[in-house]
Amino acid sequence: MKLFFKRFYPYIKQYKLYFIYSILGTIMVALASSASAYLVKPVLDDIFIKRDQAMLVILPFLVVLAYFTKGLGAYIQTYFMNFVGQDITRRLKDILLQKMLTFEMEFFNRYRNGELFSRVTSDIGAIQGAVSNYFIEGIREGLTIIGLVAVVIYQSPELAFFGLFIMPLALYPIVLIARKMRKTSKKMQEKNADLSAKLIEIFNNIEIIKANNGNKIELDEFSHQNKELFRLSMKTVRISELTSPLMETLGAIAVAGVIFIGGHKVIDGEITTGAFFSFVTALFMLYTPLKKVSHLYGKIQIAFVAGDRIFEILDRKEKIQDGVEVLQKGIKSIVFERVDLFYQEKQALKNINLCINEGECIALVGSSGGGKSSLVNLLLRLYDTSKGRIVINGKDIRSYTQESLRSKIAIVTQRIFIFNDSIAKNIAYNVEVDEDKVKNALKQAKIWDYVQSLPQGIYSILDEFGTNLSGGQRQRIAIARALYKNPEILILDEATSALDSKIEEELKETLAKIIKNRIVIIIAHRPSTIALANKVYFFQNGEITNSGSMEEVFEKSKAFGDV
C-alpha cells in the first residue's frame, strides 16, 4: 500500500487543498457519529428517567445538529474526493496514452488493441477509487472507529474490554482474504482485457465475419471468454464478501457478551441504563466502520493490481530514442548503408545499400514479404535498424527529431486510414485546414467531382474507417492527404491498387508532374505505376537481388526464376 501511494503521490500532490477539505469533512462525520452514540445516555437518563424538562428542549436540537453535521461532512468529503478521483483519472488517461504514443511499432505489434484499450480505461478506472474514495473513506472510518472506541471506553472501561477484545482476532483472516483477492483480481483484469480485445477484433473484421458466416464461431468464442470473466468476477465477490459474515459473527459474539455482563451491572446498579445503552449503541455503530474498513482493504487489492499494470507501461522506456536536431527543409539525399533489420528472431532486411537523390523516383518490387515495406518503416523510424544506418543530408536520421523527420514525409499505403471526421480534416490531418489547398489536393487525387456533389462538400463527415466510401474513394482520399502535405519524400505503397485503370492513368499523369524536386519511393506490382520510376530495385528475402530499369530488372528476375 505504501508503494502504491508513493508512486501515485506525484499525481495527487497538487490536490492537497481538496484533501484538507475532505479530511475536515471526515472529521465532521466521525465526531458527529460519536456524538450521536454518546447522546443516547442523556436522552435515556435525563429525559426518560429523570424527566428533566430543560434537557427535553436541548437534546432534540443536539441530535438534529449531530446528524446535520454528519450529513454536511459526508457531502463535503464526497464532493471533493470525487473531484480529485475524476480529475486524476482524466489526467492519467492523457498521460498513459501520451506515453504509449512515444513507443515504437514493436510495442503495438506485441500488445492487442483490446489489451491497450483495457489499460487506458478499465485499469485507470480501477485505481480511481484507491486514490480518492478508498483513501478518504479509510480515514473517515478510522476516525469514526477512534471516536466510538473513546465513547465505549468512557462509558465503561470494563465492558469495553469484553466488547473490543475480539477485534484483533479479525485481522488475520482479513489479511488472508486480501492476499487471495489480489491474485484473483489480477486474473480478472487480464481476462477483461481479453474480452475487450475480442470485441474490437469482431467489430474491426465484421465484413469478413459476415461474408464467411462466422457469426456463431465468434459468438461462441466471445461467450466462452465472457463466462470466464463471470467466473472470476463471482470468485472475487465470493472472497471479498467473506469479510461481512466474519465481522457480523465476531461482532454478534462481542455484543452478546456485553449484553450478558452489562445486564448484570445495570441490575446491580453499577452503571445507569442510559450509560449501558449509550455503550451498546456505540458498540453497534463501531462494527459498521470496522466492516467497511475490512471491505475496503479487500477492494483496494484490485486497485493495486491495476496500478501495477499501469506502471508497467509508464515505467517502460521507448526503444527508439528521439534525436535533438531539427531536419531542415531541403532533403538532398537518402542513403541506406549496410542496413539490417530484425523483427525479434526474424530477419526482414539484410545488408541493404541504397542511395536516392533529390528529384529521383525509385520503385521497390518483389514478392510479398521481401522487405519493401520494412525499408519504408525504417525511413519513418517506426523501427530502428538492427545494424547499419540511414543517412539524410549526410547525417544519421537518429540524430534528427522524429517530428521534424516525419513532417517531411507523406505515405500512402494499401491500408487506408480514415478518421470519423470531415473530409477537410481528413485531408489536412494534424495541420491547419486551408480550403483552397484541400480542394486542389482533391482535384489532384481525382476525387473532387465526387466531393463537391456532397451536400456539405469538403465538410461532409466520413464514417469510421470510411465505410461510406468505396475502396477506390478511400484510396484517393489518402492520396489527397499525402499531396496536401506537400512532402519532400513521398512514399506510395501500393497506393493505386484499389483504383480502376482509367483513374489510375489520370492519377499517374498527376504524379508525373509532382514528383519533380522531391524524392519518391513507389512500392507496386503494376507496370503502369512502376514506369514512373527512374530506377527499380528487386527485393527477395530481405535483400536487393538486382536493380536497374524496369525492363532490366524483370528480365534478370525472370532469368533467375524470381518472378
C-alpha positions in Angstrom: 0.0 0.0 0.0 2.8 2.4 0.9 4.5 1.8 -2.5 1.2 2.3 -4.3 0.6 5.7 -2.8 4.2 6.7 -3.1 4.1 6.0 -6.9 0.8 7.9 -7.3 1.8 10.8 -5.0 3.2 12.9 -7.9 -0.3 12.8 -9.5 -2.2 13.7 -6.3 0.1 16.2 -4.5 -1.4 19.2 -6.3 -4.8 18.4 -4.7 -3.6 19.0 -1.1 -6.3 21.7 -0.5 -9.0 19.4 -1.7 -7.7 16.6 0.6 -7.7 19.1 3.5 -11.4 19.9 2.8 -12.2 16.2 2.6 -10.4 15.4 5.8 -12.3 18.2 7.5 -15.5 16.6 6.2 -14.4 13.2 7.5 -13.6 14.7 10.9 -17.1 16.2 11.0 -18.6 12.7 10.2 -16.5 11.0 12.8 -17.3 13.5 15.6 -21.0 13.6 14.7 -21.2 9.8 14.7 -19.5 9.6 18.1 -21.7 12.4 19.4 -24.9 10.6 18.2 -23.9 7.5 20.1 -23.0 9.5 23.2 -26.3 11.3 23.2 -28.2 8.1 23.9 -27.1 8.3 27.5 -28.5 11.8 28.3 -31.7 11.0 26.3 -32.4 7.9 28.4 -31.1 9.1 31.8 -32.1 12.8 31.7 -35.4 12.7 29.7 -37.0 9.3 30.2 -35.7 8.5 33.7 -35.0 11.9 35.4 -37.8 13.7 33.4 -35.6 16.8 33.0 -37.7 19.5 31.1 -34.7 21.6 30.2 -32.9 18.6 28.6 -36.1 17.8 26.7 -35.6 21.1 24.9 -31.9 20.9 24.4 -31.3 17.3 23.5 -33.5 17.0 20.3 -31.7 20.1 19.0 -28.3 18.4 19.7 -29.5 15.3 17.9 -30.5 17.3 14.8 -27.2 19.2 15.0 -25.2 15.9 15.2 -26.9 14.4 12.1 -26.8 17.6 10.1 -23.1 17.9 10.8 -22.7 14.2 9.8 -24.6 14.8 6.5 -22.7 18.0 5.7 -19.4 16.4 6.4 -20.2 13.5 4.2 -21.3 15.8 1.4 -18.0 17.9 1.6 -15.9 14.7 1.7 -17.8 13.0 -1.2 -17.7 16.1 -3.5 -14.1 17.0 -3.1 -12.8 13.4 -3.2 -14.9 12.6 -6.3 -13.4 15.8 -7.9 -9.9 14.5 -7.1 -10.6 11.0 -8.3 -12.3 12.0 -11.6 -9.6 14.6 -12.4 -6.7 12.2 -11.6 -8.4 9.6 -13.8 -8.7 12.1 -16.6 -5.0 13.1 -16.3 -3.8 9.6 -16.1 -5.6 8.6 -19.3 -3.9 11.5 -21.1 -0.5 10.6 -19.6 -0.8 6.9 -20.3 -1.9 7.5 -24.0 0.9 10.1 -24.4 3.4 7.6 -23.1 2.1 4.8 -25.4 2.3 7.1 -28.5 6.0 7.5 -27.9 6.6 3.8 -28.3 7.9 2.0 -31.4 5.7 -0.1 -33.6 7.1 -3.3 -32.0 5.2 -2.4 -28.8 1.9 -2.1 -30.7 2.6 -5.3 -32.6 3.1 -7.1 -29.3 0.0 -6.0 -27.5 -3.5 -6.5 -28.8 -5.6 -3.4 -29.3 -8.1 -4.6 -26.6 -5.3 -5.0 -24.1 -4.1 -1.4 -24.6 -7.8 -0.2 -24.5 -8.3 -2.0 -21.2 -5.2 -0.4 -19.7 -6.3 3.1 -20.6 -9.9 2.6 -19.5 -10.6 -0.3 -17.1 -7.3 -0.2 -15.2 -7.3 3.5 -14.7 -10.9 3.3 -13.6 -10.0 0.7 -11.1 -7.4 2.9 -9.4 -9.7 5.9 -9.2 -11.4 4.7 -6.0 -8.0 4.0 -4.4 -6.6 7.5 -5.0 -9.8 9.2 -3.9 -12.6 7.3 -2.3 -10.8 4.4 -0.6 -8.2 6.6 0.8 -10.5 9.2 2.4 -13.1 6.5 3.3 -10.3 4.8 5.2 -9.5 8.0 7.1 -13.2 8.7 7.8 -14.0 5.2 9.1 -10.7 5.1 11.0 -11.6 8.4 12.8 -15.1 7.1 13.4 -13.7 4.0 15.0 -11.4 6.1 17.2 -14.3 8.3 18.3 -16.7 5.4 19.0 -14.0 3.5 20.9 -13.5 6.6 23.0 -17.2 6.6 23.8 -17.2 2.9 24.6 -14.2 3.2 27.0 -15.6 6.4 28.6 -19.0 4.8 29.4 -17.5 1.6 30.8 -13.8 0.6 30.6 -14.6 -2.9 31.9 -17.3 -3.6 29.4 -15.0 -2.1 26.7 -12.5 -4.9 27.3 -15.2 -7.5 26.6 -16.6 -5.6 23.6 -13.3 -4.8 21.9 -11.0 -7.8 22.6 -12.4 -9.7 19.7 -11.4 -7.0 17.1 -7.7 -8.1 16.8 -8.9 -11.7 16.1 -10.5 -10.5 12.8 -7.2 -9.1 11.4 -5.6 -12.4 10.4 -8.4 -13.8 8.3 -8.9 -10.3 6.7 -5.2 -10.2 5.6 -5.6 -13.7 4.1 -8.7 -12.7 2.2 -6.9 -9.6 0.9 -4.0 -11.7 -0.4 -6.4 -14.0 -2.2 -8.2 -11.0 -3.6 -5.1 -9.6 -5.2 -4.3 -12.8 -7.1 -7.9 -13.2 -8.3 -8.1 -9.5 -9.2 -5.0 -9.8 -11.5 -6.6 -12.7 -13.4 -9.9 -10.8 -13.7 -8.1 -7.7 -15.1 -6.3 -9.9 -17.7 -9.5 -11.6 -18.7 -11.3 -8.3 -19.0 -8.5 -7.2 -21.4 -9.0 -10.5 -23.4 -12.7 -9.7 -23.7 -12.1 -6.1 -24.9 -9.6 -7.5 -27.4 -12.1 -10.0 -28.7 -14.8 -7.3 -29.1 -12.5 -5.0 -31.0 -11.4 -7.8 -33.3 -15.1 -8.7 -34.1 -16.1 -5.1 -34.9 -12.9 -4.5 -37.0 -13.5 -7.7 -39.0 -17.3 -7.6 -39.2 -17.3 -7.8 -43.0 -15.2 -10.9 -43.3 -17.1 -12.5 -40.4 -20.5 -12.0 -42.1 -19.2 -12.9 -45.5 -18.0 -16.3 -44.2 -20.9 -16.9 -41.8 -18.6 -16.6 -38.9 -21.3 -15.2 -36.5 -21.6 -18.4 -34.4 -17.9 -19.1 -34.1 -17.2 -15.6 -33.0 -20.2 -15.6 -30.6 -19.1 -18.9 -29.1 -15.5 -17.6 -28.5 -16.8 -14.4 -27.0 -19.3 -16.3 -24.8 -16.5 -18.6 -23.6 -14.3 -15.7 -22.5 -17.3 -13.8 -21.1 -18.2 -16.8 -19.0 -14.6 -17.0 -17.7 -14.8 -13.3 -16.8 -18.1 -14.0 -15.0 -16.5 -16.9 -13.1 -13.6 -14.8 -12.0 -15.9 -11.9 -11.0 -18.0 -14.2 -8.9 -14.9 -15.7 -7.3 -13.8 -12.1 -6.4 -17.2 -11.4 -4.9 -17.2 -14.8 -3.0 -13.8 -13.9 -1.5 -14.3 -10.2 -0.8 -17.8 -10.7 0.8 -16.4 -13.2 3.3 -15.4 -10.2 5.4 -19.1 -9.3 6.1 -20.2 -12.5 7.7 -16.9 -12.7 9.5 -17.3 -9.3 11.1 -21.0 -9.8 11.7 -20.4 -13.1 13.6 -17.5 -11.7 15.6 -19.5 -8.6 16.4 -22.5 -10.6 17.5 -20.3 -12.6 19.9 -18.9 -9.4 21.3 -22.3 -7.8 21.7 -23.8 -10.9 23.2 -21.1 -11.0 25.8 -21.6 -7.3 26.6 -25.3 -7.7 27.0 -24.9 -10.6 29.4 -22.2 -8.8 31.5 -23.7 -5.3 31.2 -27.1 -6.5 32.1 -25.8 -7.8 35.4 -24.1 -4.4 36.0 -27.3 -2.5 35.3 -29.3 -4.8 37.6 -26.7 -4.5 40.3 -26.7 -0.7 39.9 -23.1 -0.4 38.9 -23.9 1.6 35.7 -27.0 3.5 34.6 -29.4 2.3 31.9 -28.5 5.3 29.8 -24.8 4.6 30.1 -25.3 1.0 29.2 -27.4 1.8 26.1 -25.0 4.5 25.0 -22.3 1.9 25.3 -24.2 -0.7 23.3 -25.2 1.9 20.7 -21.6 2.9 20.2 -20.5 -0.7 20.1 -23.2 -1.5 17.4 -22.1 1.6 15.4 -18.5 0.6 15.8 -18.8 -2.6 13.9 -20.2 -0.8 10.8 -17.0 1.2 10.1 -14.9 -1.9 11.0 -16.8 -3.9 8.3 -16.3 -1.0 5.9 -12.5 -0.8 6.6 -12.1 -4.6 6.2 -14.1 -4.5 2.9 -12.1 -1.5 1.6 -8.9 -3.5 2.4 -10.1 -6.2 0.0 -11.3 -3.8 -2.7 -8.1 -1.9 -2.7 -6.2 -5.0 -3.8 -8.0 -4.6 -7.2 -6.6 -1.1 -7.4 -3.1 -2.4 -6.6 -3.2 -4.9 -9.4 -4.5 -2.1 -11.8 -1.7 0.2 -10.6 0.9 -2.5 -11.4 -0.4 -2.8 -14.9 -0.5 1.0 -15.4 3.1 1.5 -14.2 4.3 -1.4 -16.3 3.5 0.9 -19.2 4.6 4.2 -17.6 8.0 2.7 -16.5 8.7 1.3 -19.9 11.4 3.1 -21.9 10.8 3.8 -25.5 13.3 1.8 -27.6 13.5 4.5 -30.3 15.2 7.4 -28.7 14.5 10.8 -30.2 17.2 12.9 -31.8 17.8 16.6 -30.9 18.5 18.2 -34.3 15.6 19.6 -36.5 15.7 18.3 -40.1 15.6 21.5 -42.1 13.8 21.9 -45.4 15.8 20.7 -48.4 16.4 17.0 -48.4 19.2 16.3 -51.0 19.8 12.6 -50.5 18.9 9.4 -48.5 21.5 6.7 -48.1 21.0 3.2 -46.7 24.4 1.9 -45.5 24.7 -1.8 -44.8 21.2 -1.9 -43.2 19.9 -5.0 -41.4 16.6 -5.3 -39.6 15.3 -8.0 -37.3 11.7 -8.4 -36.1 12.7 -10.3 -32.9 14.3 -13.5 -34.4 13.2 -13.0 -37.9 15.5 -11.0 -40.3 13.5 -8.7 -42.5 16.3 -6.8 -44.2 19.9 -7.9 -44.9 22.8 -5.7 -46.0 20.7 -3.0 -47.8 22.8 -0.4 -49.6 20.8 2.2 -51.5 21.1 5.9 -52.4 18.3 8.1 -53.5 18.8 11.8 -54.5 16.5 14.7 -54.8 14.4 14.6 -57.9 14.6 10.8 -58.2 11.7 8.4 -58.2 12.6 4.7 -57.4 10.4 1.6 -57.3 10.7 -1.3 -55.0 9.4 -4.5 -56.4 9.5 -8.2 -55.4 7.4 -10.9 -53.8 5.3 -10.2 -50.7 7.4 -10.3 -47.5 10.6 -9.4 -49.4 11.3 -6.4 -47.2 10.0 -3.5 -49.2 7.6 -2.1 -46.6 10.2 -2.8 -43.9 12.6 -0.4 -45.7 9.9 2.3 -45.6 9.2 1.7 -41.9 12.9 2.3 -41.2 12.8 5.6 -43.0 9.9 6.7 -40.9 11.6 5.5 -37.8 8.7 3.2 -36.9 11.6 0.8 -36.2 15.3 1.4 -35.9 18.0 -0.5 -37.8 19.4 -3.6 -36.2 22.7 -2.9 -38.0 24.0 -0.2 -40.3 22.4 3.3 -40.6 20.2 5.5 -42.7 21.7 8.9 -43.6 19.8 12.0 -44.7 21.8 15.0 -45.9 25.0 13.4 -44.5 23.6 12.8 -41.0 22.2 9.7 -39.4 18.4 10.0 -39.1 18.7 9.1 -35.4 20.2 12.5 -34.8 17.0 14.2 -36.0 13.8 14.6 -34.0 11.2 12.2 -35.1 8.7 15.0 -35.5 10.8 17.0 -37.9 11.7 13.9 -39.9 8.1 12.7 -40.3 6.9 16.2 -41.2 8.9 15.9 -44.4 7.4 12.5 -45.4 4.0 11.6 -46.6 2.9 7.9 -47.1 0.0 6.2 -48.8 -0.4 2.5 -48.2 -2.8 -0.3 -49.1 -4.2 0.0 -45.6 -6.2 3.2 -45.7 -6.7 5.2 -42.5 -9.9 7.3 -42.5 -11.0 9.2 -39.3 -14.6 9.8 -38.2 -14.3 13.5 -39.2 -14.9 15.8 -42.1 -13.2 15.3 -45.4 -11.3 18.5 -44.9 -10.0 17.4 -41.5 -9.0 14.0 -43.0 -7.1 15.7 -45.8 -5.4 18.3 -43.6 -4.7 15.8 -40.8 -2.7 17.4 -38.0 -2.2 20.7 -39.8 -4.4 23.8 -40.3 -7.2 23.4 -42.9 -6.8 25.6 -46.0 -9.9 25.2 -48.1 -8.2 26.1 -51.4 -5.3 23.6 -50.7 -7.8 20.9 -49.7 -9.8 21.4 -53.0 -6.6 21.4 -55.0 -5.4 18.1 -53.3 -8.8 16.5 -54.0 -8.6 17.6 -57.7 -5.1 16.1 -58.0 -6.3 12.9 -56.4 -9.2 12.8 -59.0 -11.9 12.8 -56.3 -13.1 16.4 -56.4 -16.1 15.8 -58.6 -17.5 13.3 -56.1 -16.7 15.5 -53.0 -18.3 18.7 -54.5 -21.5 16.7 -55.2 -22.0 16.0 -51.5 -24.4 18.4 -49.6 -21.7 19.6 -47.2 -18.8 19.3 -49.7 -15.4 19.1 -48.0 -17.1 19.4 -44.6 -19.0 16.1 -45.2 -18.4 13.7 -42.3 -16.8 10.4 -43.1 -17.8 7.3 -41.1 -15.3 5.4 -39.0 -12.9 3.5 -41.4 -14.5 5.4 -44.3 -17.3 2.9 -44.6 -19.5 5.4 -46.5 -16.8 5.5 -49.3 -15.9 2.9 -51.9 -12.4 1.3 -51.7 -11.1 3.5 -54.6 -12.6 6.6 -53.0 -10.8 5.8 -49.7 -7.6 5.4 -51.5 -7.9 8.7 -53.3 -8.7 10.5 -50.0 -5.4 9.0 -48.7 -3.5 10.2 -51.8 -5.1 13.7 -51.4 -3.9 13.7 -47.8 -0.3 13.0 -48.9 -0.5 15.6 -51.6 -1.9 18.3 -49.3 1.2 17.8 -47.0 3.4 18.7 -50.0 6.2 16.4 -48.7 9.8 16.3 -49.7 9.7 12.5 -49.5 6.6 10.8 -51.0 6.0 7.1 -50.4 3.4 5.2 -52.4 3.0 1.7 -51.1 0.6 0.0 -53.5 -1.2 3.4 -53.5 -3.2 2.7 -56.6 -4.2 -0.9 -56.0 -7.9 -0.2 -55.5 -8.2 2.1 -58.5 -9.6 1.2 -61.9 -7.3 1.6 -64.9 -8.8 4.9 -66.1 -8.5 6.7 -62.7 -5.0 5.2 -62.3 -3.9 6.5 -65.6 -5.2 10.0 -64.8 -3.5 9.8 -61.4 -0.3 8.7 -63.0 -0.2 11.9 -65.0 -0.7 13.9 -61.8 2.1 12.0 -60.1 4.4 12.5 -63.0 4.0 16.3 -62.5 4.5 16.4 -58.8 7.5 14.0 -58.3 9.9 16.7 -59.6 12.2 18.2 -57.0 11.3 15.6 -54.4 12.2 12.0 -53.5 9.5 9.5 -54.4 9.5 5.8 -53.4 7.0 3.6 -55.1 6.1 0.1 -53.9 4.0 -1.6 -56.6 3.4 -4.6 -58.8 1.6 -2.9 -61.7 4.0 -2.0 -64.5 2.0 1.2 -65.2 2.9 2.6 -61.8 6.4 1.3 -61.8 7.0 3.0 -65.1 7.2 6.4 -63.2 10.5 5.3 -61.6 14.0 6.2 -62.7 15.3 3.0 -61.2 13.8 -0.2 -60.0 15.1 -2.4 -57.1 14.1 -6.0 -56.8 13.7 -7.4 -53.2 13.7 -11.0 -52.3 14.0 -12.5 -48.7 15.1 -9.1 -47.4 17.9 -8.5 -49.9 18.2 -6.4 -53.1 18.9 -9.1 -55.7 19.1 -6.8 -58.7 18.4 -3.3 -59.9 18.2 -1.1 -63.0 15.4 0.0 -65.4 12.0 -1.8 -65.1 12.8 -3.9 -68.2 16.3 -4.9 -67.0 15.0 -5.8 -63.5 12.2 -8.0 -64.8 14.4 -9.7 -67.4 17.1 -10.5 -64.7 14.4 -11.7 -62.3 12.9 -14.0 -64.9 16.3 -15.4 -65.7 16.9 -16.3 -62.1 13.4 -17.5 -61.6 12.5 -14.8 -59.1 9.3 -13.8 -60.9 
